[in-house]
Amino acid sequence: MNPRALGALLVVLAAGVLGYLGFHAQRLTRTGLTESPPPTPVGTEPNAEQPTSPGAAKAKSIPDTLPDITLADRDGKPTKLSSFGGRPLMVNFWATWCAPCRREIPLLNKIRMERKAQNAEIVGVAVDFKEDVLKFTQKTPLNYPLLIGEEDGLAAAEAFGMGMAFPFSVFVDSQNRILTVKLGELHEDEANFAFDRLKDIDDGAMSRDDAQSAVVQAFRKMAADRAQKEVALGDTSKK
């Protein structure tokens, strides 16, 4: 990675860690919980902000189908995540203190609008304090359903086998089967490719297994292409 890209990455990770630590400290204060040792920040992907604790190192598997999760909506009404199922679905886990999460929001608004003909839906799950989320959404509109949770929000993330690794996006087919989980900031080419494969599954043009393999290969290539472009841009800027 070129020095400019590395520097930008470190800034993003530092901002995310500080935001998480603030959230974590407030959560312990409000709930009266104690924890030792303190969380250690770890990043699994260049755009992922994944503060975690040593106890969270146990491997967890991604479920085959949409977990049975209930969280409060913006108005505080308990809402089952499965109520959005039965259609092509993307569930996006995020937090207000996560910079890549915030960057994704305009893209998610755009994709939801463009995918209406597919009967697709996007649901945001904010693992954060409700007052912080509502304050944030007053300035930054989220034009898709939003669920909010603190401890229960973290439990929801863990039900997907992820934990505090934000952002991450889960693509689910119309039979509520998980196609793939994208860890880190979602890009438009990735989102469109995944939704296109969900359409192929609905149309009977592909099996879920074939669609999953196609997504894995495509996401790897897209990530490699982006990395090459970053290197090329860095080399150009030095001239």
C-alpha positions as semicolon CSV with decimal commas, in nm:
position;residue;x (nm);y (nm);z (nm)
1;M;0,000;0,000;0,000
2;N;0,136;0,345;-0,087
3;P;0,217;0,590;0,199
4;R;-0,076;0,822;0,126
5;A;-0,328;0,537;0,130
6;L;-0,170;0,394;0,446
7;G;-0,189;0,731;0,617
8;A;-0,556;0,769;0,525
9;L;-0,626;0,418;0,651
10;L;-0,461;0,490;0,986
11;V;-0,667;0,807;1,026
12;V;-0,990;0,619;0,952
13;L;-0,902;0,337;1,191
14;A;-0,802;0,580;1,465
15;A;-1,129;0,772;1,431
16;G;-1,327;0,451;1,443
17;V;-1,139;0,322;1,747
18;L;-1,193;0,647;1,937
19;G;-1,561;0,644;1,846
20;Y;-1,599;0,284;1,953
21;L;-1,415;0,340;2,281
22;G;-1,649;0,631;2,356
23;F;-1,951;0,413;2,280
24;H;-1,805;0,126;2,481
25;A;-1,731;0,346;2,785
26;Q;-2,079;0,499;2,782
27;R;-2,236;0,155;2,743
28;L;-2,053;0,022;3,049
29;T;-2,143;0,332;3,250
30;R;-2,513;0,314;3,160
31;T;-2,545;-0,058;3,218
32;G;-2,320;-0,078;3,524
33;L;-2,112;-0,346;3,356
34;T;-1,738;-0,390;3,403
35;E;-1,497;-0,550;3,167
36;S;-1,130;-0,642;3,191
37;P;-0,911;-0,622;2,995
38;P;-1,022;-0,325;2,779
39;P;-1,104;-0,383;2,412
40;T;-0,821;-0,401;2,161
41;P;-0,878;-0,240;1,821
42;V;-0,836;-0,472;1,525
43;G;-0,909;-0,407;1,156
44;T;-0,987;-0,704;0,932
45;E;-1,024;-0,508;0,607
46;P;-0,894;-0,167;0,495
47;N;-1,235;-0,004;0,542
48;A;-1,357;-0,210;0,836
49;E;-1,356;-0,068;1,186
50;Q;-1,350;-0,368;1,416
51;P;-1,269;-0,296;1,779
52;T;-1,295;-0,624;1,963
53;S;-1,194;-0,786;2,289
54;P;-0,976;-1,094;2,344
55;G;-1,283;-1,290;2,450
56;A;-1,440;-1,221;2,111
57;A;-1,168;-1,413;1,929
58;K;-1,375;-1,732;1,930
59;A;-1,473;-1,821;1,576
60;K;-1,840;-1,784;1,499
61;S;-2,011;-1,911;1,191
62;I;-2,241;-1,713;0,965
63;P;-2,591;-1,864;0,981
64;D;-2,751;-2,019;0,676
65;T;-3,074;-1,823;0,710
66;L;-3,191;-1,489;0,848
67;P;-3,170;-1,507;1,230
68;D;-3,479;-1,448;1,446
69;I;-3,403;-1,094;1,563
70;T;-3,629;-0,827;1,711
71;L;-3,511;-0,467;1,757
72;A;-3,679;-0,131;1,808
73;D;-3,750;0,093;1,511
74;R;-3,707;0,471;1,517
75;D;-4,031;0,509;1,714
76;G;-3,933;0,242;1,967
77;K;-4,168;-0,022;1,826
78;P;-4,031;-0,379;1,850
79;T;-3,983;-0,502;1,494
80;K;-3,882;-0,844;1,370
81;L;-3,607;-0,840;1,110
82;S;-3,789;-1,126;0,939
83;S;-4,081;-0,890;0,870
84;F;-3,867;-0,747;0,589
85;G;-3,792;-1,093;0,448
86;G;-3,950;-1,282;0,162
87;R;-3,777;-1,054;-0,089
88;P;-3,421;-0,966;-0,192
89;L;-3,286;-0,802;0,122
90;M;-2,972;-0,629;0,241
91;V;-2,915;-0,577;0,614
92;N;-2,653;-0,313;0,689
93;F;-2,497;-0,300;1,038
94;W;-2,346;0,036;1,127
95;A;-2,281;0,294;1,400
96;T;-2,267;0,673;1,407
97;W;-1,902;0,670;1,522
98;C;-1,792;0,459;1,221
99;A;-1,664;0,670;0,927
100;P;-1,702;0,402;0,655
101;C;-2,057;0,341;0,782
102;R;-2,144;0,707;0,735
103;R;-1,995;0,711;0,387
104;E;-2,216;0,420;0,282
105;I;-2,547;0,592;0,357
106;P;-2,589;0,794;0,033
107;L;-2,507;0,481;-0,166
108;L;-2,766;0,276;0,024
109;N;-3,029;0,544;-0,036
110;K;-2,948;0,533;-0,408
111;I;-2,950;0,155;-0,436
112;R;-3,281;0,121;-0,255
113;M;-3,440;0,361;-0,501
114;E;-3,289;0,185;-0,801
115;R;-3,390;-0,163;-0,682
116;K;-3,759;-0,093;-0,622
117;A;-3,852;-0,277;-0,942
118;Q;-3,681;-0,585;-0,800
119;N;-3,895;-0,555;-0,483
120;A;-3,567;-0,536;-0,292
121;E;-3,531;-0,382;0,052
122;I;-3,247;-0,241;0,258
123;V;-3,264;-0,233;0,637
124;G;-3,015;-0,049;0,854
125;V;-2,927;-0,182;1,199
126;A;-2,760;0,082;1,415
127;V;-2,564;-0,066;1,704
128;D;-2,551;0,257;1,896
129;F;-2,736;0,475;2,145
130;K;-3,082;0,567;2,023
131;E;-3,046;0,939;2,095
132;D;-2,718;0,952;1,900
133;V;-2,873;0,769;1,604
134;L;-3,184;0,988;1,592
135;K;-2,973;1,304;1,618
136;F;-2,752;1,181;1,336
137;T;-3,045;1,096;1,108
138;Q;-3,186;1,447;1,149
139;K;-2,888;1,574;0,952
140;T;-2,822;1,269;0,735
141;P;-3,141;1,113;0,597
142;L;-3,165;0,734;0,582
143;N;-3,434;0,661;0,326
144;Y;-3,479;0,300;0,432
145;P;-3,610;0,119;0,742
146;L;-3,391;0,155;1,048
147;L;-3,367;-0,062;1,359
148;I;-3,170;0,048;1,664
149;G;-3,015;-0,139;1,954
150;E;-2,740;-0,116;2,213
151;E;-2,688;-0,450;2,392
152;D;-2,957;-0,612;2,177
153;G;-2,801;-0,456;1,867
154;L;-2,468;-0,616;1,952
155;A;-2,647;-0,947;2,012
156;A;-2,804;-0,911;1,667
157;A;-2,460;-0,860;1,508
158;E;-2,331;-1,166;1,691
159;A;-2,629;-1,366;1,564
160;F;-2,483;-1,310;1,217
161;G;-2,145;-1,434;1,341
162;M;-1,986;-1,090;1,323
163;G;-1,982;-0,893;1,647
164;M;-1,842;-0,538;1,657
165;A;-1,709;-0,530;1,301
166;F;-1,865;-0,231;1,129
167;P;-1,980;-0,179;0,870
168;F;-2,097;-0,512;0,741
169;S;-2,377;-0,590;0,498
170;V;-2,574;-0,913;0,470
171;F;-2,743;-1,009;0,142
172;V;-3,046;-1,238;0,181
173;D;-3,254;-1,406;-0,088
174;S;-3,634;-1,425;-0,108
175;Q;-3,630;-1,754;0,084
176;N;-3,452;-1,578;0,374
177;R;-3,126;-1,763;0,296
178;I;-2,803;-1,568;0,337
179;L;-2,615;-1,524;0,011
180;T;-2,308;-1,345;0,143
181;V;-2,177;-1,108;0,410
182;K;-1,964;-0,815;0,300
183;L;-1,729;-0,697;0,576
184;G;-1,608;-0,340;0,541
185;E;-1,733;-0,047;0,339
186;L;-1,973;-0,153;0,064
187;H;-1,908;-0,029;-0,289
188;E;-2,163;0,024;-0,562
189;D;-2,026;-0,246;-0,792
190;E;-2,041;-0,499;-0,507
191;A;-2,396;-0,407;-0,408
192;N;-2,524;-0,424;-0,765
193;F;-2,350;-0,755;-0,832
194;A;-2,501;-0,912;-0,518
195;F;-2,852;-0,782;-0,592
196;D;-2,822;-0,908;-0,951
197;R;-2,734;-1,254;-0,821
198;L;-3,034;-1,242;-0,586
199;K;-3,246;-1,170;-0,892
200;D;-3,088;-1,466;-1,072
201;I;-3,185;-1,689;-0,779
202;D;-3,544;-1,561;-0,786
203;D;-3,562;-1,610;-1,164
204;G;-3,425;-1,963;-1,139
205;A;-3,125;-1,867;-1,350
206;M;-2,877;-1,965;-1,076
207;S;-2,874;-2,182;-0,768
208;R;-2,779;-2,018;-0,440
209;D;-2,454;-2,218;-0,431
210;D;-2,356;-2,096;-0,778
211;A;-2,455;-1,740;-0,688
212;Q;-2,246;-1,756;-0,371
213;S;-1,940;-1,873;-0,564
214;A;-1,989;-1,598;-0,822
215;V;-2,013;-1,333;-0,549
216;V;-1,698;-1,451;-0,372
217;Q;-1,495;-1,445;-0,693
218;A;-1,636;-1,111;-0,808
219;F;-1,581;-0,940;-0,472
220;R;-1,218;-1,055;-0,465
221;K;-1,155;-0,922;-0,814
222;M;-1,327;-0,591;-0,737
223;A;-1,116;-0,548;-0,422
224;A;-0,797;-0,627;-0,617
225;D;-0,891;-0,381;-0,891
226;R;-0,955;-0,105;-0,634
227;A;-0,620;-0,174;-0,467
228;Q;-0,441;-0,149;-0,803
229;K;-0,612;0,182;-0,879
230;E;-0,507;0,320;-0,540
231;V;-0,146;0,223;-0,609
232;A;-0,163;0,376;-0,957
233;L;-0,307;0,699;-0,821
234;G;-0,035;0,711;-0,558
235;D;0,236;0,662;-0,817
236;T;0,085;0,934;-1,036
237;S;0,075;1,183;-0,751
238;K;0,448;1,137;-0,693
239;K;0,534;1,251;-1,046
